[in-house]
């Protein structure tokens, strides 16, 4: 037997989901647009598009110059044996993984209208290939004077948390936005900034997150682009792309936040 409390809870849940769909379609709430020159700082060769592909597509259609800057894009010439994650993806060497994954990223970026830029540093499976100071300088130089988006929530992956800390105070605060990282946000919670993650590895996200502007066509292009990462999706889990889509339908789309003053 359904109790009044249960019916009320179901009603609130239905309304919340409906409001998310309306926001996702761009029919409710204020939206933030990316700037005319934008650099999305992506830890790995998929994070930028999985997280912000629709907003990137929207900005590119409006003739913005959008770069997806992957910091840990690996060394295509490395003969080192593949690390644990790359072995699971079927790669024999670190260089093979870097080459194939760069091709996947190039295809995804082309679909959303972004220019891929790859730095030759490596993820947690390997030696970085440079010290923190060297990597930081390389990122700052590659970003130039563009608007910069960096990982901001939930920072559960060690490489994401490391990169966020590395880039603290690297850019003027008015140029920096944080973004919700996928598929981690979709797997963890319904909303950026939710309580319960502040004891995690990364810094807690700022309280005021905004949805990014994108059209229905941009969202479709993002979904197609996400499927370009063929070597990674089986490892991330069945239904990863669908999970991201459901999350963005539920909450209203991709999201970002200003970097807090003094942070």
HUTA-V701161 format. One record per residue. N is the residue number from 1. SS is DSSP state (@ for helix, = for strand, . for the rest). Layout:
n: {N	N}
ss: {SS	SS}
//
This chain:
n: {1	2	3	4	5	6	7	8	9	10	11	12	13	14	15	16	17	18	19	20	21	22	23	24	25	26	27	28	29	30	31	32	33	34	35	36	37	38	39	40	41	42	43	44	45	46	47	48	49	50	51	52	53	54	55	56	57	58	59	60	61	62	63	64	65	66	67	68	69	70	71	72	73	74	75	76	77	78	79	80	81	82	83	84	85	86	87	88	89	90	91	92	93	94	95	96	97	98	99	100	101	102	103	104	105	106	107	108	109	110	111	112	113	114	115	116	117	118	119	120	121	122	123	124	125	126	127	128	129	130	131	132	133	134	135	136	137	138	139	140	141	142	143	144	145	146	147	148	149	150	151	152	153	154	155	156	157	158	159	160	161	162	163	164	165	166	167	168	169	170	171	172	173	174	175	176	177	178	179	180	181	182	183	184	185	186	187	188	189	190	191	192	193	194	195	196	197	198	199	200	201	202	203	204	205	206	207	208	209	210	211	212	213	214	215	216	217	218	219	220	221	222	223	224	225	226	227	228	229	230	231	232	233	234	235	236	237	238	239	240	241	242	243	244	245	246	247	248	249	250	251	252	253	254	255	256	257	258	259	260	261	262	263}
ss: {.	.	.	@	@	@	@	@	@	@	@	@	@	@	@	@	@	@	@	@	@	@	@	@	.	.	.	.	.	.	=	=	.	.	.	.	=	=	=	=	=	=	.	.	.	.	@	@	@	@	@	@	@	@	@	@	@	@	@	@	@	.	.	.	=	=	=	=	=	=	.	=	.	.	.	.	.	.	.	.	=	.	.	@	@	@	@	@	.	.	.	.	=	@	@	@	@	@	@	@	@	@	@	@	@	@	@	@	@	@	@	@	.	.	=	=	=	=	.	=	.	.	.	.	.	.	.	.	.	.	.	@	@	@	@	@	@	@	@	@	@	@	@	.	.	.	=	=	=	=	=	=	=	.	.	.	.	@	@	@	@	@	@	@	@	@	.	.	.	.	.	.	@	@	@	=	=	=	=	=	.	.	.	@	@	@	@	@	.	.	.	.	.	.	.	.	.	.	.	.	.	.	.	.	.	.	.	.	.	=	=	=	.	.	.	@	@	@	@	@	@	@	@	@	@	@	.	.	.	@	@	@	@	@	@	@	.	.	.	@	@	@	@	@	@	@	@	@	@	@	@	.	.	.	=	=	=	=	.	.	.	.	.}
//
